[in-house]
Amino acid sequence: MTARDLALRTLNSLDLSQGFPEQYLDRAFRGDPGLNERDRAFSVHLVQGVFRWRLRLDWIIRKTVNFSFKKIEPSVLNILRIALFQIFFMDRVPESAAVNEAVRQAGDMSRRHVAGFVNGILRNICRRKDGYTLPDRENDPVTYLSVFYSYPVWLVKKWIRELGMDSVGHLLEAGNRIPGLFIRCNLLKIDRQGLIKRLKEEGVTGKATPHAPEGLRISGVKGPVNNLKAFKEGLFQVQDEAAQVCAHLLSPGPGEQVLDLCAGLGGKSTHIAQLTGKRDLLVALDISHNRLIRLSDSSSRLGIGCIHPVVADARDRLSSLFHCLFDKILIDGPCSGLGTLSRHPDGKWTKTEDQINRLAQLQKDLLNQAVPLLRKGGKMLYVTCTISKQENENVVKGFLEKNRGIGLENLKDHVPDWCLDLIDDNGFFKTLPHVHDMDGFFGALFKKL
């Protein structure tokens, strides 16, 4: 199996059932000893590239075929998409190599006419490469933005409503950039400058992030980051810069009891423990037993022993589960992830507006469940990694209307100076990819009156 075959197998599998491309690629890669790290990186780049530019690639195919686009079989369509991504977006791959490999893949389907069809379509496209016209920007700006930047129309319309036409193009462009790799220094074991030196010994360059005080943007990593000695020794955790800010917004203090209500893999839980010097009680609750196992593994690697994992459904009568009150609660609620599309471009095609509305209701339910667990005067931080008013400002508004004993805090009054430019005029934590060069995050801080 070649790198292109692995990419094709991944795209075909994800057409049949939704999942995480990275996990599928990792499993397939481990199952084929003939693939090396360079093959793996190429496969990831192809899969991510097809998801990132799928609508533009399909537009080109539609403009080329003289029959209904819907008649193209999904597996054949993915062969064409992989080839076109290389032709239009990968300068170092010769067009002939992209075409020949696509024809080979089509030939493996044991139907001669398919290989001939793929060959004819791709060679026709190569001849007309610079002659494809896009929708008219003046007369139909939504369709133009949708095709040019490769986003679904509903999402373009949504962001035009919420951010305005002047900003939306910059946001769409930022979402198509290949993201950097960020890590959080584990200050329990090493300081940031010390970590930079350790990484340099392994051929990795680390540059301090402009906001998160423990953050580094790293480059030069050969293979998975968890193969680095510094990772195995627990000197850092992989975490985007915007996500690193969240624990500082909660600002856990000495002796406080903290609940992470949707802990997931524990990036924020371990950060909170790090900020408190791993002295305080921290309960990490999640519905997934497997995620909490991985959280425990991360805690052990980082040298953190104060996190107590609890498997439970956060929507189901939490007040009967705990017989104590918490000083601080973090709710990193399940969300659409629209602020992280540069990392997960498949989200463009798997998310829907109906799903966003359902998530907004779930987020309000989680907030309501947490209220009885918060002591009087205690604080609760709600964060998402999405750019969606339904899941952000509207959730906050609906929650406050139902809970008169809860007040909204202005985060400008609680954050360090380095964080002030990440707080908007309403007192919310808000990052935008095209403005702050980091994932799109939102945060609101509440206090029990």
N, C-alpha and C positions, 0 to 999 in steps of 0.2 A: 504494500500500500504506500502510495506517495503522499506528500503533504497535501496536494490538491485533492486526492481521493479522500483523505481524512476530512477535509473541509466540506466536500460534497456529501459525505456520509452524515456529517453533523447537521448540515442544512436540511437534508432530506428527513432526518429523524425529528428535527424540531418542527417541520411542517406537519408531522403526524401527531405530535404531542408537545405541549409547551414545557419548557424546562430551562435550565441554565446552561448556555453554550459552553462556558468555561469548564463546568463539571463534566459535561459529555466529552469534551476534547481531552481533558485530563485522563478520564477512564480509558478512552480509545488509545491515547498515547501510551499509557502504561501497558496496555494489552498488545502492543506491537513493538518488539525490541528492535525492529529494523529502522525505526524513526529516531533521529537524533534531536537535540535541542533546537538546532536550526530549522529542522522540519516542523517541529512543534510551533515555533514562533511564526513561521510562514503560514501554517494552517490557521492559527489564531488571527493573524492579520487578514487573511482571506475571509474568514467567517465574519469578523467584526466589520470589515470593509463592505461586504455584501449587505449586512444589516444597516450599516450607516448610509449607504447610497442606493438602497434597493429601488426606491421609487424613481430616481433618475435613470437607473439602469433599465427598468421596465419601460420607461417612456421611450428610450432609444429603441428597444425591441419592438414596441408597438408601432413606431414610426417606420420600421423596416419590413415587417411581415405584411403580406397582402391578404391575411385572413384574420379571424378573431383571435385576439391574444389569449382568450380563455381556453382555446383548444390546445395550447401548449401544455404538455404533461408537466407536473411540478418538478420531477427529477430532471427533465430536459431543461426546464426553465432555470434551475439552479446551476446546471452546467454552463448555460449562457451567461448567467449573472457572474459567476466566478471568473469566466474569461473576460467579460466586459469590464469588471472592476480592475483587472490587471491592465487591460488596454487603455483605459481612460485615467486611472489613478495611480498606476505603478510604473514610473518612467524606466526603472531598471530592468523590467521584464520585457524582452522583445515581443512584439505583437505575434510573430510567427510561433514562438514558444507557447503563448497563451492559446492560440488557435489550435495548434497541433495537439496540445494536451486535452483540450475540450473535445476534439474529434476522437481522440483515443478513449476518453471516458464515455462518450456516446457509443462508440463501437463496442465497449464492454457490455452494453445492454443487449447485445446479440440481435440487433435489428439494423441492417445496413442503411435503410432509408433515414434512420435517426442521425447517424453519423454524417450522411450527406446533407441533411437539413442543417445541422449545426455548422458544418463547414461552410455551406453557402451563405448562411445568415451572418456569420462572423466575418467572412472575407468581404461581404458587401458592406458591413458596418465599417471595417477598416478603410475601405476605399472612400467612404463618405464621412470619415471621422469628424471633420471640422464643419460639416454641412448641416448638422441637426439644429433645428430651431426650437426655442423654448416658447412657452405660452407668453402672450403679450403682457409685459409688465404694467403698462399704463391702463389697459382696458380690463385686465383680469389679474390684479396683483396677488390675490390669494393663491390662485393656481400656479402662478409664476413662482412664488416663494415655496410652495409645496414641492414643485418639480425640481427647481434649482437647488434647494437645500435638502431635498428628500425627507419630507415630513408629511404625515397624513393631514389632509385638509382641515379636519376638525381641530387638530392641535394648533395649526397655524391661526385659525380663526379665534381660538381660545386665547392665545397669547397676544393677538392684536387687541382683543377686548381688554385684557388685563394690563398690558404693558404699553400699548400704542404702536402704531405703524413704524414710527421712527426707530424704535428699539428692537423690534422683533427680528429683523434681519441679522443684527449683531448677535442676538441670543441663539438663533438657528445656526449661525456660523460657528459660534463657540461650542455648541453641542456636537458638532462634527469633527472637532479637533481630537487628535489622539492624545489621551490624557497622560500626565506625568505620574510617576510612582512616588508616593509619599509614605513616610514612616514617622512614628512617634517614639522619641527617645525614652527609655525606661529610666527615669531619674533615680529609682531605687537602687540601680546598679552602676550607672555611668552618667556623666553630664553630656551635653550636646557636642561640645568640642572634642571630648574624649571619644565619642561615637564616630565623629567625622574621621578621626585618626584611625580608628579600628577598621572602618569600612575601606579607607584608602589602602590599608594593608591587603585587602581582598580585591583590589582593583575597582572599587566602587567609589564614585564621587558623591559627596553629600553637601547640599547647600541649604542653609537655614531658611525656613519659611518666614515670610514677612509678618505673619500674624501669630499663629500658634507658637508659643515659646518653646515647646518641646519638639517641634516638627522639623523634618528634613525632606527636601526633594532630592531623590537619588537617581543616578544614571550610571550606565556601564555595567549593569547586572547581567551576567551570563547565566541564563537558565532561571528556574524558579527562585524567588527571593528567599524561600525557607531553606534553601541549601546553604545559605551563608552561615559561617561559623558564628557571626555576631547575632544572627537570629536564633540559632540553636541555643546560644548561651543566655537568651532572654534579654538582650540589650535593647531591643526595640520591638514595636508592634506595627504592622502595616495598617495605616489609617489615613484617610484624606485629611487635608488641613481643616476644612470646614467642620468635619466630624470631631476633630481634636478640640475645637473651640467649645463644644457643648458642655463638657464636664466643668469648664471654667465658669460657664453661665450658671450652673447649679451651685457652684462654690461651696462644696461640703466642708464643714468645720470640724474641729476636734471633738470627739465623743458623740458625734451625731449618728443616728441610725438612718440608713439610706436604703431605699427600695428602687431597683431598676425593674420596671414593670414589664418591659418587652426586651429582655436582655439580648436575645439573639446569640451571636458568637462572642459577645462580651467585650467588644472594643471600648465602649464607653464605661462598662463596669470596671474593667481593669484600670482605666484612666482615673476614675473616681477613687479607686483604692490607692492608686499611686499618689494622688493629690493629698490624701489624708494620711499618707505614710503607713498605709495598710494596718492602721490601728483600730478602725471603727468597724461596726457590724454593717455589712453590705449584703442585702438579699437580692439575688438575681433570679427573676422569675421569667419563665418562657414556656410556651405550649409544647415545644419540641425537645424531647429527651436527647436526641442526637446533637442538637445545637449546644445544649448545656454540657454535654460530654466534651465537645470541642472547646467550650469556654473554660472548663476545668483544666484541660490540657494547656491552654494558653496561660492560665493563672499559675500553674506549676512552673512553666517555662520562665515566666516573668518574676517568679519568686514571691507570689502573692497568695496568702493563705486565709484572708479574711472574708472571701466571697462565699456565700452559702447559696448554692443553686437549688431552685424549687421548680418542679414541673407542675404547671397548672394553667388553666385557661383564664386569662385576665378578665374575660367578660362575665365570669360566673361567680358571683357572691364572694368577693375577696374578703369581705369583713368577717366571714365565718372561717376563713383559712388562717388569718393572723389574729393573735390575741395581744397585739401591741400596736402602738402608733409610731409613725415614722416622722423624723425631722425633715427629711428631704425625699422627694419622689421624682424619678425621671421616667417620662413616658415617651419613648422613641417609637411612636405608633407605626403600624404597617401602613405604607403609603404607596402612591403610584410611582415614586422614584423618578419623577420627571426632571429633577435637578441633577441626575446622574446619568443622563443619556450618552454622554461622551464615553463613559465606562461601560454602559450596558445599552448599546444602540438597538438591540432587539426589542427594548421596551417601547420604541416608536410604534411597533406593529402589534404588540401584545396588549397594550393598554387601550381602554375605551372610556368614553365619557360616563357611561353607565357605571363602570367599575369605579371611577373616581367618586361618584355620588355614594356608592355603597361603602367605600373606604371612609368617606367623611363621616358617615353615620357610625361606623365601627370606632373611629377615633373619638367621637363624642361619648360613646358607650364606655370606652376605656377610661376616659377622664372622669366620668361620673362614678365608675367603680372605685376609683382611687381616692375620692374625696373622704370617705369615712376612715381611711387609713392614715390620713394626714393629721398631725396634732395641730392644735390651735397655735397660730403663729408660724407654722411650718410652711415650707415652700415647695412648689411642684413645677417642674420644667417640662413643657410639651415641645418636642422637636420633630421635624420631618425632613426628608431629603427630597422635597418636591417643590415645584414652582406652580402652585395651583391654589387659587383663593378659596375654592371649596374646602380644601384640606387644611388650609392655614388660617387666614383671617376669619373666614366664615365659621370654622369649627370653634375658634376662640369666642366669637360672638354668641353662638348658640349655647356653648357651655356656660358662659357667664350669665346668660338670661335664665338658665335653669338652676343656677347655684348662686343664690344671693349672698351666701356666706363666704364667697370666694372673691378676692380682689385681684386685679391685674396690676402687676408691677412694671414700672418703666425700667428696662434693662440698662439704660444709660446711667442709672443710679447705682448699679451693682457690678459693673464690669471694669476691668483694668483699662488704662488709657489705650493700650495697643488694640483693644477691641471696639473702641467707640465708633469707628467708621463703618463697623458692621451692624450697627443698630440704626434702624430707620426712625423717621419722625414720630411714629406711633409707639416707639419703645420696644419693637420686635427685633430679634436677631434675624437678619435677612441677607443672604449672599446670592449673587447672580453670576453665572459663569462668565458672561461677557463683560461684567463690571469688575469683579473681584478675582478673576482667574482661578476660581475654585468651584467645587460642586455647589449646586443650588440648594441651600438649607434655609429652614425657618425655625424660629424658636420663640416661645412666649413663656413668661414666668408668672406664676400665680402664688397668692398667699392666702392662707386660711385665716379669716378675720375672727 
